[in-house]
Amino acid sequence: MKLKFVLIVMYFLLVVVCFPVYSQDSLSTIWYLNRTDSIGGYKTTALNEYPSFTSTIQGDALLFDGINDALFIENNPLGNASSFTIEIILRPDSSINPDNIEQRYIHIRGKENDNRRVLLELRLTDDQKWFLDTYIRSEVNGRTLIDSNLTHQTGEWYHVALVYDNGMMRHYVNGVEEASGEVTFVPVKNGQISIGVRQGPRCWFKGAIHLIKFTRRSLQPDEFISVVTNIQGKTNQVKDYFLCQNYPNFFNPSTSIKLNSYEV
């Protein structure tokens, strides 16, 4: 009986460490997209339908069809922060739908003041690649960051980040800075967020999102959360190790354990 109990405990410990658990401090909030009724403890509303679930190399994620499913949340974790970092682990998918050329996956805006906005989206090319597009706007001015020459393959997992501090915004893909520019950011008080679409709603996102992390300060790339990638022939900034059973049978003491390294 004692051996059985020990094996059960070992099994659950293995389940826990099979996927990364990201740390957060008092200035950060992580939203895992592993359910649709609430995200980060906040009730969600469907726009127009709820996305579906999918199991991925990252863990659980929500799958958006690029047609008519997204989430709306009456909350903005950035609060009154004057500097911030938004990180997303996502997988943009290919699409032949002409409405998916511009895809917005994060849209933060003020409830009473639409002049205050923070946007993260992507543009899909004719050859089914994508490039990052970010935008910050206030009553003072606005700035779009975009470089159509920096394209990425669809169907792969990426870490995307938008950082703002002291009048400068920068955005990154897999820890590599792709664009920067000056802009005046004013905190989005009483903000609300849509995930997977513009709050219109239009510009639907097609792909999967694993998590979103909001930090109420600017981060350096070496402080970003990690992402497991499967881009062939390329080593990204992060290498993650996961301890996994090769067969989930905790009643069999002979079950071997192997260390998987996702380095691609």
Secondary structure by P-SEA (a helix, b strand, c coil): caaaaaaaaaaaaaaaacbbbbbbcccbbbbccccccccccbbbbbccbbbbbbbccccbbbbbcccccbbbbccccccccccbbbbbbbbbbbbccccccccccbbbbbccccccbbbbbcccccccbbbbbbbccccccbbbbbbccccccccbbbbbbbbbcccbbbbbccccccbbbbbbbccccbbbbbccccccccccccbbbcbbbbbccccccccbbbbbbccccccccbbbbbbbbcccccccccbbbbbbbbcc
